[in-house]
Amino acid sequence: MNRKPYPTDLTDAEWAILAPLISPAKPGGRPREVDMREILNGLLYLLRTGCAWRMMPHDLPP
């Protein structure tokens, strides 16, 4: 992670539980450009703060 952490970010213990539940990228498809943990961190930030997508901080993934 190359950014300052937010209070809503997943801990390593939480990520260890959730990571196996995320489907891997499909073979033959385009490789993922963004870390799935960062995607979840962005969703958790959005849910906790109630902000609009357009108002999400720029250091979280698109």
N, C-alpha and C positions, 0 to 999 in steps of 0.2 A: 504494500500500500504506500503510495507516494503522496499521501495527503494527511492533513491533521484529522485524527479520528473524531467522530461524532458520538454523543452519548447513546445513540440508537444503533450503532454498529454492532454486528454479531461478535460475541466473544469466540475465542478458539474452541471452547467447549461446546457452545451452541452450534458453531459451524461443523464440528465433528459429527454432531447428530444429524444435521440437515444435508450435508454434502452427499451422503450415499442415496438420498431420496431424489436428487436431481439427475435427470436423464443425461447421458453423455451425448455429445454432438453426433449427428447421424453420419455414418461413413459415406464418403463420396460427396458430401455436401461441403459448403463453405465453412472453413474453420471459424470458431468463435473468436471475436475480436476483443470481447470484454469478459473479465473474470466474473463468474456467476455469483461469487460471494459479494462482489461490488454491486451487482444488480439487486441482490437481496438487501444489502445495506441501503441502497437508494429507495427501495420499496418501504422498508421499515421507517426511514426518515419521513417519507411522504405520509405514511399512515399515522405516525406519532405527531407530526406537526400540523397536519391537515392543510398543507400548502398546495397550491396548484402546480401541475407539471412544469409550467413555464417559470415558476418561481423557485424551482429546485436549485441548490447551489451548483455552480459550474464544475466543481471538482468531483461531483458524483457522476456515474456513467449516464449516457443518454437513454 
